[in-house]
Amino acid sequence: MDISLDIQCCLCHVMSQPQPSILDRIFNVLIYIYAIVITRVMFLSFFLETIRFLIAFGLSLITAVFRCAISPSFKDISEDIILITGGGRGIGRLLAVEFAKHRPKQIVLWGRSEEPLKATSKAVQCHNVACTYMVCDVSDKKQVYEKAASIRSQLGVVTILVNNAGVVFGDDVLDSKDDDIVETLNVNALSHFWTVRAFLGDMKNRGRGHIVCMASLLSFLPLPGAADYCASKAAVASFAENLRLEVRRDGRSDIRVTSVHPYLINTDMFAGLGNRLEWLLPALDKDYVAERTVKAVLTNQDLLVMPRIFYFFILLKWILPTESHLLACQFLGQDTAMETHHRRIKNK
Ligand SMILES: NC(=O)c1ccc[n+]([C@@H]2O[C@H](COP(=O)([O-])OP(=O)(O)OC[C@H]3O[C@@H](n4cnc5c(N)ncnc54)[C@H](OP(=O)(O)O)[C@@H]3O)[C@@H](O)[C@H]2O)c1
């Protein structure tokens, strides 16, 4: 459009001459034809781009429907080195064992405490898969970069990165300690930036990579008493979404990003949480969460919400008026659920 504006200015200038010469007139006509052609070409290319977008958009919807009906085949991970943060306990340990069943080249575990990491490492080795561990606090970017360099030099390129480490303290905004808020955001959200910055370049050079961001349903829904945790998980959801678009923009279909959003899981993290709908929506089984997460990676699924009914609840949240949403949260006991959280009671 800018080009045709320039042409119009040029035309006005020629037309404003008192007595245009024959050369001016020819120039005038040529410019006019050029302007028309340029405008038409631009319109045509936008039109073609729109058609191409609509076809691709429609195909993506059809593919998604087929994915629900027919489970895609698993990708081969026999050449992959997998790094799992927070691999010592909870979901991290189960993810390591579940990945081991699919025979990757190597699994590396990061965590703060050595003993649980050693135990997970033994459990993985029972599946005849090489497994090493490193004590690494993912909230400390210096440690992340140093340990990443030592993996690179000793083992090779990490091609599957599972950002799983997480913490929750469970206090209201005013009762929280400053340090707890900072730690929550550092471990749960900022660490994803450090690990991805440490490994994504290698993945791109290798032409193969998968980044898993362990988020939560609380990326989309509130839980008073865990505002810092919810904010950190919302940040993870946004991080994953942005990263996915960045690699797509760069034409890197060889790099995948999966964000995982589970509802309450029966690990220690949210032990004691009040759940008014326990009879209807019991906590997810941790083995199931690990199995579904690994399956999402093996089938290149971008977004995983567990259980599926929450896809609908999340949509509902955005279309309901705020007042109706708040009333629903109170009815479901979301506002008081953290009052019985074990860590919160212990801290009192
Ligand atoms: N449990 C749930 O209901 C639930 C629901 C949705 C999403 N999630 C998410 O799922 C992930 C795993 O949760 P989980 O239930 O397995 O929790 P968990 O049992 O408490 O385990 C947390 C893991 O994170 C590690 N970790 C914590 N801080 C770390 C740090 N600074 N550096 C390195 N590792 C650190 C811990 O290692 P150490 O043992 O060394 O401390 C531990 O292995 C978390 O991201 C969590 O937010 C959990």
The ligand as a Gaussian input file, in Angstrom:
#p B3LYP/6-31G(d) Opt

LIG

0 1
 N        0.715000     -32.570000      42.417000
 C       -0.235000     -31.953000      41.747000
 O       -1.415000     -31.977000      42.111000
 C        0.130000     -31.228000      40.472000
 C       -0.897000     -30.806000      39.643000
 C       -0.573000     -30.131000      38.467000
 C        0.759000     -29.893000      38.146000
 N        1.742000     -30.314000      38.975000
 C        3.120000     -30.034000      38.603000
 O        3.805000     -31.249000      38.342000
 C        5.193000     -31.101000      38.663000
 C        5.624000     -32.234000      39.575000
 O        4.837000     -32.152000      40.752000
 P        4.855000     -33.302000      41.857000
 O        3.467000     -33.493000      42.284000
 O        5.643000     -34.442000      41.403000
 O        5.635000     -32.519000      43.040000
 P        6.609000     -33.096000      44.165000
 O        6.279000     -34.492000      44.488000
 O        6.612000     -32.082000      45.257000
 O        8.042000     -33.064000      43.437000
 C        8.621000     -31.857000      43.064000
 C        9.959000     -32.139000      42.434000
 O       10.551000     -30.885000      42.057000
 C       11.893000     -30.875000      42.511000
 N       12.360000     -29.514000      42.820000
 C       11.768000     -28.577000      43.596000
 N       12.505000     -27.475000      43.610000
 C       13.574000     -27.695000      42.814000
 C       14.698000     -26.918000      42.423000
 N       14.876000     -25.664000      42.862000
 N       15.601000     -27.473000      41.594000
 C       15.449000     -28.736000      41.142000
 N       14.414000     -29.520000      41.473000
 C       13.485000     -29.002000      42.309000
 C       11.898000     -31.729000      43.766000
 O       13.212000     -32.157000      43.973000
 P       13.832000     -32.298000      45.479000
 O       13.313000     -33.588000      45.986000
 O       15.297000     -32.341000      45.252000
 O       13.357000     -31.123000      46.236000
 C       10.930000     -32.831000      43.378000
 O       11.605000     -33.838000      42.705000
 C        5.350000     -29.724000      39.285000
 O        5.789000     -28.803000      38.314000
 C        3.936000     -29.380000      39.704000
 O        3.737000     -27.995000      39.781000
 C        1.456000     -30.993000      40.119000

